[in-house]
């Protein structure tokens, strides 16, 4: 891989996007380029303290903004866009989380309507210490505090969907979008199928940390400075998003109910293992069944996100995924992690 230009992009507030698809590009980049992007948090930076209730300071549908889209030269439908998350740095020394009256896994919603009272809307402010690598939780109804590990991730990243569609940034699907998985941390390579000329990559919705499932529907939301390396893999389609780390490969499924997201992810992973190793399908299915993991991304968004993962060391002499692009990316960053 030949590294080309480094492009820096910091959007003004009126340049933030709220859809994948249906937008003109903010910049053109090429395969091999490094892209440093400022991303805003899911509230657009408007929630800064306990008094800033999202329902009062934010306006629907202007939630979950992304930076972009970026037109990737030579990316056409049928290609795969490899996006390496080289670094994700919190842009502020604080992050916020919240509960909403009709949003989250443990409350009634418009689609699971009940007679129970709605949850209280409340905001938590977290202190972020980059040097110590901690995110400090403060209880709002007692003096309890505890330091959680700082583990920055990108919650929303994707390309334009096909078929002339424009999708809200809140929705995860085959184009990527609001995947909300902690696996999208620095050192991970994301593979996205290209659906339109130029791919139209966009990203945002950083989290300082997030539990699997994102139970209340809101991580520790942060603005970030995120550095990406981009490569176009010509003539290789990718139907559902895939991730690769130094140790694992993972397939992403997005659907409701959660069992369908599970099926999508595991069907894709079994097929990927077959392609990389030459194992017969049922042998690959059996191996993934006994050795695989199923990290949950979110169980609150319009689609749920679930991953199927397996460690590469357990696979019989696997070929390098996507012709070894992840290893090439790692050579240009800080080495194995």
Order of alpha helices (4+ residues) and beta strands (2+ residues): beta-beta-beta-beta-alpha-beta-beta-beta-beta-beta-beta-beta-beta-beta-beta-beta-beta-beta-beta-beta-beta-alpha-alpha-beta-beta-alpha
